[in-house]
Amino acid sequence: MAALDVSAPVPAVAPTTPTTPTRMDGRMRLVLLVLLVSQFMLAVDFSILNVALPVIGQGLGFALGGLQWIATGFALAAAGFTLLFGRVADLVGRRRIFLGGMGVLGAASLAGGLATGPEMLLAARVAQGLATAAVTPAGLSLLTSSFPEGPLRARALGLNGALMSAGFTTGAVLGGVLTDLLSWRWAFFVNVPVALAVLLVAPAVLQESRPAERPRLDVPGAVTVTGGLLALVYGLTAAGERGWSDPAVLAALAAALVLLAAFPLVERRAAAPLVPVRVLKRRTVVWGNLAGLVAFATETSLVFLMTLHLQDVLDFSPLAAGLSFGVLGAGTVLGGLFAARFIGRFSARTALVAGGVLQAGATLCLVDPPYGLLLAATFAGGVGNMLAIVGFMVTATSGLPDAEQGMATGIATMTQQVGITLGTPVMSAVVVTSAALPDGIGRAVLVNAAVVLVGALASALFLRRT
């Protein structure tokens, strides 16, 4: 037997643990710019038509009952199909779905601006909603998969949240300006050059990502969850118009309950499930999305409550009430910029808890507030709300491989859309429980603050410290 030569030098072994980058390179900045521009445009598109609805109704001859379908048709498509498109993006390619959705959005916006009747405009608005359902989760999954989990991803999501919030506010202001100075049609036309610019730049910047072997789409799961979401959004929207005791509302909500409850059972038996059961059992996915649902539902409904307070209690004009919410936009932008550093120093779980506590405390100050306190409290609440939202996005997309980021961001986008739809009808129902409007608003504000606080406590209890 040969002797072991212990005098021979031992070769150095290179470390195998990859280092996580802490600074963005040039390509990352370009990717971030393209995706942030697209998400900002989607946020603007969500709110840009709100102030133009009466003018659109007069110009195209909408019946009074049909005018709400301009918003409802968009919401149904955007919320109902977002999870399906998020998963399809994982299977056929996120860049492909992103670019296809942007193309549909540009074409639908052009058609809406050229609409000559209610039917054409409603079809364009539904197409915009479908495009939003495709672009939003595809864009978010491109963002999360382009930035490694950690500080860089948190920073990118924080900037995304800040610009989306700024987009909602900008859309409301821009819609009024375009409608007054030009025409409501420019609320559609403004999307066209932005969509074209993204379509020209994105193919050279964004990298495609899809599996080598494409699994079959889970059709039963897709039908179940999409049908359940459509029924849920329709039921919640109709409840705000007809009341919660309306037979159509009750039927829609019952159908939503049955279909969404059946979805996990369908997924257990699927060979290639739309959302694997192991993902549905992940603590970060379940509790992170519940926290996001609370954040979106409470803040959007709080804007509705404060609008009632400003216009119907303090006798503000619609323009003055709208400008008053500029402080809310400033607070959410600041919260989005601050969130990444906060999460990097503490954790996403701490951001959810701290953001919720700050938002709840600020909301409590809005029970019959004087104007100065209303401005200060809405600013602070905006900071807390955006801190919670970025914490929710980081939590809900963490711990999952890049191949499943489309599904994760699809679930998160679905949570966002349902939360936005859910908040206002629920708080409206609380307001009408009191004969006097100021008392009803105060009661709804207290309920709103309590829901936020419960959400923060649930995040503290059920999310593991990471």
C-alpha positions in Angstrom: 0.0 0.0 0.0 1.3 3.4 -1.0 2.1 5.8 1.9 0.0 8.9 2.2 2.0 12.0 1.3 1.0 14.4 4.1 3.6 16.9 3.0 1.8 17.6 -0.3 0.1 21.0 -0.4 -3.6 21.0 0.0 -5.4 22.9 -2.8 -7.5 25.8 -1.6 -11.3 25.3 -1.9 -13.2 28.2 -3.3 -16.3 29.1 -1.3 -19.5 27.8 -2.9 -22.0 30.0 -1.1 -23.0 32.8 -3.5 -22.9 36.3 -2.2 -26.1 38.3 -2.4 -25.5 41.7 -4.2 -26.3 44.7 -2.1 -26.2 47.3 -4.9 -28.1 47.5 -8.2 -26.1 47.3 -11.4 -27.0 49.1 -14.6 -29.2 46.3 -16.0 -31.1 46.1 -12.7 -31.8 49.8 -12.9 -33.1 49.5 -16.5 -35.3 46.5 -15.5 -36.6 48.5 -12.5 -37.4 51.6 -14.6 -39.4 49.6 -17.2 -41.4 47.7 -14.6 -42.0 50.8 -12.4 -43.3 52.8 -15.4 -45.7 50.0 -16.4 -47.0 49.6 -12.8 -47.4 53.3 -12.4 -49.4 53.5 -15.6 -51.7 50.7 -14.3 -52.2 52.5 -11.0 -53.1 55.7 -12.9 -55.5 53.8 -15.2 -57.3 52.4 -12.1 -58.4 55.8 -10.9 -58.2 58.1 -13.9 -61.9 57.6 -15.0 -63.5 58.1 -11.6 -64.1 61.8 -11.9 -64.9 61.5 -15.6 -67.8 59.1 -15.2 -70.6 61.7 -15.2 -69.2 63.4 -18.3 -68.8 60.0 -20.0 -72.4 59.1 -19.2 -73.7 62.3 -20.7 -71.5 62.0 -23.8 -72.3 58.4 -24.7 -75.8 58.2 -23.4 -75.3 55.8 -20.5 -78.3 55.0 -18.4 -77.8 55.9 -14.7 -77.7 52.3 -13.6 -75.3 51.4 -16.4 -72.6 54.0 -15.5 -71.3 51.9 -12.6 -70.3 49.1 -15.0 -67.5 51.3 -16.4 -65.8 50.7 -13.0 -67.3 47.3 -12.2 -66.4 45.7 -15.6 -62.8 46.7 -15.1 -62.7 45.4 -11.5 -64.3 42.1 -12.4 -61.7 41.4 -15.1 -58.8 42.7 -13.1 -59.5 40.8 -9.9 -61.1 37.7 -11.4 -58.4 36.7 -13.8 -55.2 37.9 -12.0 -54.4 34.5 -10.3 -54.9 32.6 -13.5 -52.7 35.0 -15.6 -50.1 35.0 -12.8 -49.7 31.2 -13.1 -49.9 31.2 -16.9 -47.0 33.6 -16.9 -45.0 31.0 -14.9 -45.8 28.4 -17.5 -45.5 30.2 -20.9 -43.1 33.0 -20.0 -43.5 36.1 -17.9 -42.0 38.5 -20.5 -44.4 37.1 -23.1 -47.4 37.6 -20.9 -46.2 41.1 -19.8 -45.7 42.3 -23.4 -48.9 40.7 -24.6 -50.8 42.4 -21.8 -49.2 45.8 -22.5 -50.2 45.4 -26.2 -53.8 44.7 -25.2 -53.8 47.6 -22.8 -52.6 50.0 -25.5 -55.2 48.7 -28.0 -58.0 48.8 -25.5 -57.2 52.3 -24.4 -57.2 53.4 -28.0 -60.6 51.7 -28.5 -62.0 53.3 -25.4 -60.9 56.8 -26.5 -62.6 56.3 -29.9 -65.8 54.7 -28.4 -69.0 55.9 -30.0 -71.4 54.1 -27.7 -71.7 52.4 -24.3 -71.1 48.9 -25.6 -67.8 49.8 -27.2 -66.6 51.6 -24.1 -67.6 48.8 -21.8 -65.8 46.3 -24.0 -62.7 48.4 -23.9 -62.8 48.8 -20.2 -63.2 45.0 -19.7 -60.2 44.5 -22.0 -58.2 47.0 -19.9 -59.1 45.0 -16.8 -57.9 41.8 -18.5 -54.7 43.4 -19.5 -54.2 44.6 -15.9 -54.8 41.1 -14.7 -52.0 39.9 -17.0 -49.5 42.7 -16.7 -49.6 43.3 -12.9 -48.6 39.8 -11.7 -46.2 39.2 -14.7 -44.5 42.6 -14.0 -44.3 41.9 -10.3 -42.9 38.4 -10.8 -40.3 39.8 -13.3 -39.4 42.3 -10.6 -39.1 39.7 -7.8 -37.2 37.2 -9.9 -34.8 40.0 -11.2 -33.8 41.0 -7.7 -32.5 38.5 -5.1 -34.5 38.0 -1.9 -33.2 40.4 0.6 -32.4 44.2 0.7 -32.5 44.7 -3.1 -35.9 43.0 -3.5 -37.3 44.9 -0.5 -36.0 48.2 -2.1 -37.5 47.4 -5.5 -40.9 46.5 -3.9 -40.8 49.6 -1.8 -40.3 51.8 -4.9 -43.0 49.9 -6.7 -45.4 50.4 -3.8 -44.6 54.1 -3.6 -45.1 54.7 -7.3 -48.3 52.6 -7.4 -49.7 54.8 -4.5 -48.6 57.9 -6.3 -50.2 56.6 -9.4 -53.6 56.2 -7.7 -53.5 59.8 -6.6 -52.1 61.1 -9.9 -54.8 59.3 -11.8 -57.6 61.0 -9.9 -56.0 64.5 -10.5 -55.0 63.8 -14.1 -58.5 62.5 -14.9 -60.0 65.8 -13.7 -57.5 67.9 -15.6 -57.8 66.0 -18.9 -61.6 66.0 -18.7 -61.8 69.7 -18.0 -59.1 70.9 -20.4 -59.4 68.4 -23.3 -61.9 65.6 -23.2 -62.7 62.5 -21.2 -61.3 60.5 -24.2 -57.8 61.6 -23.2 -58.2 59.6 -20.0 -57.9 56.6 -22.4 -55.6 58.1 -25.0 -52.9 58.9 -22.4 -52.1 55.2 -22.0 -51.3 54.6 -25.7 -47.9 56.4 -25.9 -46.8 54.9 -22.6 -47.7 51.4 -23.7 -45.9 51.9 -27.0 -42.8 53.1 -25.2 -42.8 50.1 -22.8 -43.3 47.7 -25.8 -40.3 49.2 -27.6 -37.9 49.2 -24.7 -38.9 46.1 -22.6 -37.9 43.3 -25.1 -34.3 44.5 -25.0 -34.2 44.8 -21.2 -36.4 42.0 -19.8 -35.2 38.4 -19.8 -37.6 35.6 -20.5 -38.2 33.0 -17.8 -40.2 29.8 -18.3 -39.7 26.1 -17.5 -37.9 23.8 -19.9 -40.9 21.4 -19.9 -44.2 23.2 -19.9 -46.7 21.4 -17.6 -50.4 21.2 -18.5 -52.6 24.0 -17.2 -54.9 23.1 -14.3 -58.2 23.8 -16.1 -60.6 22.7 -13.2 -58.6 24.8 -10.7 -58.6 27.8 -13.1 -62.3 27.6 -13.6 -63.0 27.2 -9.9 -60.9 30.1 -8.6 -61.7 32.4 -11.5 -65.4 31.8 -11.1 -65.2 32.2 -7.4 -63.3 35.5 -7.7 -65.7 36.9 -10.3 -68.7 36.0 -8.1 -67.0 37.6 -5.0 -66.1 40.8 -6.7 -69.5 41.1 -8.4 -71.3 40.4 -5.0 -69.2 43.0 -3.2 -69.7 45.6 -5.8 -73.4 45.0 -6.2 -73.8 45.1 -2.4 -72.6 48.7 -2.4 -75.3 49.6 -5.0 -78.2 47.4 -3.9 -77.6 46.5 -0.3 -76.5 43.3 1.4 -80.0 41.7 1.5 -80.5 41.8 -2.3 -81.1 38.3 -3.7 -78.6 38.7 -6.5 -75.9 39.8 -4.0 -76.6 36.9 -1.7 -76.5 34.4 -4.6 -73.2 35.8 -5.9 -71.6 35.7 -2.4 -72.9 32.2 -1.8 -71.5 31.0 -5.2 -68.1 32.7 -4.3 -68.0 30.9 -1.0 -68.7 27.5 -2.5 -66.3 27.9 -5.4 -63.4 29.3 -3.3 -63.9 26.6 -0.6 -63.8 23.9 -3.3 -60.6 25.3 -4.8 -58.2 23.7 -2.3 -60.0 20.3 -2.8 -59.6 20.6 -6.5 -55.9 21.4 -6.2 -55.3 18.3 -4.0 -56.3 16.1 -6.9 -54.7 18.0 -9.8 -51.6 16.6 -11.4 -50.2 20.1 -12.1 -52.2 22.4 -9.7 -52.7 26.1 -10.4 -51.6 26.7 -6.8 -50.0 23.7 -5.1 -51.4 22.8 -1.7 -48.0 23.1 -0.1 -48.0 26.8 -1.2 -51.5 27.3 0.3 -50.2 25.9 3.6 -47.2 28.2 3.7 -47.5 30.5 6.7 -46.0 33.4 4.8 -48.4 33.1 1.9 -51.5 32.7 4.1 -50.9 35.3 6.8 -49.0 37.6 4.5 -51.9 37.9 2.1 -54.4 38.2 4.9 -52.4 41.2 6.2 -52.3 42.6 2.7 -56.1 42.2 2.4 -56.5 44.2 5.6 -54.1 46.9 4.5 -55.8 47.5 1.1 -59.4 47.1 2.4 -59.0 49.5 5.3 -57.1 52.3 3.6 -59.3 52.5 0.5 -62.4 52.5 2.6 -60.9 55.1 4.9 -60.5 57.4 1.9 -64.3 56.9 1.2 -65.2 57.7 4.8 -63.0 60.9 4.9 -64.5 62.0 1.6 -68.0 61.7 3.2 -66.7 63.7 6.2 -65.1 66.5 4.1 -68.0 66.9 1.7 -71.1 66.1 3.7 -70.1 67.2 7.2 -67.5 70.0 6.5 -69.1 71.1 3.2 -65.9 71.0 1.2 -66.2 71.1 -2.6 -65.1 67.9 -4.5 -62.0 69.7 -5.7 -61.0 70.8 -2.2 -61.7 67.3 -0.8 -59.5 65.7 -3.6 -56.6 68.1 -3.0 -56.8 67.3 0.8 -55.8 63.8 0.1 -52.5 64.9 -1.4 -51.1 64.5 2.1 -52.2 60.8 2.0 -50.3 60.4 -1.3 -47.2 62.1 0.2 -47.4 59.8 3.2 -47.6 56.6 1.2 -44.7 57.6 -1.1 -42.6 58.3 2.0 -43.7 55.0 3.5 -42.7 53.2 0.3 -39.3 54.8 0.2 -38.7 54.1 3.9 -40.0 50.5 3.9 -36.9 48.9 2.4 -34.5 50.3 5.0 -36.9 49.4 7.8 -37.3 45.8 6.5 -33.5 45.5 6.0 -32.9 46.6 9.6 -35.7 44.6 11.2 -37.9 42.3 9.2 -41.0 42.1 6.9 -43.0 40.8 9.9 -42.0 43.8 12.0 -43.0 46.1 9.1 -46.4 44.5 9.0 -46.9 44.9 12.7 -45.4 48.4 13.0 -47.2 49.7 9.9 -50.5 48.3 11.1 -50.1 49.8 14.6 -49.2 53.2 13.1 -52.1 53.1 10.7 -54.6 52.0 13.5 -53.4 54.8 15.8 -53.7 57.4 13.0 -57.2 56.1 12.1 -58.4 56.5 15.7 -57.6 60.2 15.4 -60.1 60.5 12.5 -63.2 60.1 14.6 -64.9 63.5 13.9 -61.6 65.3 13.4 -60.9 69.0 12.8 -59.3 69.6 9.5 -55.7 70.0 10.7 -55.8 66.7 12.6 -57.4 65.0 9.6 -54.4 66.1 7.4 -51.8 65.0 10.0 -53.5 61.7 10.7 -54.0 60.8 7.0 -50.4 61.5 6.3 -49.2 59.3 9.2 -51.7 56.6 8.3 -50.4 56.6 4.7 -46.9 56.0 6.0 -48.0 53.1 8.1 -50.2 51.6 5.4 -47.5 51.6 2.8 -45.0 50.1 5.3 -47.5 47.3 5.9 -48.1 46.9 2.1 -44.4 46.5 1.3 -44.1 44.1 4.2 -47.0 42.1 2.8 -45.4 41.9 -0.7 -42.0 40.8 0.7 -43.6 38.3 3.0 -46.0 36.8 0.5 -43.3 36.3 -2.2 -40.4 35.2 0.0 -39.2 31.6 0.3 -40.6 30.5 -3.1 -38.4 29.7 -6.1 -38.3 32.0 -9.1 -40.3 29.4 -11.1 -43.3 30.1 -8.8 -43.0 33.9 -8.5 -45.8 34.5 -11.1 -48.1 32.4 -8.9 -47.0 34.2 -5.8 -47.4 37.7 -7.2 -50.7 36.6 -8.8 -52.0 35.7 -5.4 -50.7 39.0 -4.0 -52.3 41.0 -6.8 -55.6 39.1 -6.3 -55.4 40.1 -2.6 -54.9 43.7 -3.6 -57.8 43.8 -6.0 -60.2 42.0 -3.6 -59.2 44.3 -0.8 -59.8 47.4 -2.8 -63.2 46.1 -3.8 -64.1 44.8 -0.3 -63.5 47.8 1.9 -65.9 50.5 0.7 -69.2 48.4 0.6 -68.4 47.0 4.1 -67.7 50.4 5.6 -70.8 51.8 3.8 -72.9 49.2 5.6 -71.5 50.3 8.9 -72.2 54.0 8.2 -75.9 53.4 7.5 -76.4 51.6 10.9 -76.6 55.1 12.4 -79.4 57.6 11.6 -77.0 60.6 11.8 -74.2 60.6 9.1 -71.4 62.0 11.4 -72.2 59.3 14.0 -72.2 56.6 11.3 -68.9 57.8 9.9 -67.4 57.8 13.4 -68.6 54.3 14.0 -67.1 53.1 10.7 -63.8 54.7 11.5 -63.6 52.8 14.8 -64.4 49.6 13.1 -61.7 50.4 10.5 -59.1 51.0 13.2 -60.1 47.8 15.0 -59.7 45.7 11.8 -56.2 47.2 11.2 -55.2 46.4 14.8 -56.4 42.9 14.6 -54.5 42.4 11.4 -51.3 43.7 13.0 -51.7 41.4 16.0 -52.4 38.4 13.8 -49.1 39.1 11.9 -47.3 39.3 15.2 -48.7 36.0 16.4 -48.8 33.8 13.3 -45.8 34.9 11.2 -42.5 33.4 12.3 -39.7 35.8 13.1 -37.2 35.7 10.2 
